[in-house]
Amino acid sequence: MSKFEERLKFLADVNVEKGIIELLRNLGFEVQWVADLDKFMEDEQVLKLAAKESRIVLKR
C-alpha cells in the first residue's frame, strides 16, 4: 500500500453495505461506519464529522 493510500480515511454512511466496509478495511483503509456510531445521524452531522476527522464520505 502506498503512503497516499495509508492516509485515506473514510466515513461510510449507514446506506453503505457492510461488505463494502469490510472489504475496504481488509485492504488496509481506515473506515468508520455511521451505523456503528448513530444510525439516525443526519446528513449534516455526517458531513461535519467527516470534515472534523478529515475523512472522505462514502454514500450509496
Secondary structure, DSSP 8 states (H G I E B T S, - for coil): --HHHHH-EEEE-TTS-HHHHHHHHHTT-EEEEHHHH-TT--HHHHHHHHHHTT-EEE--
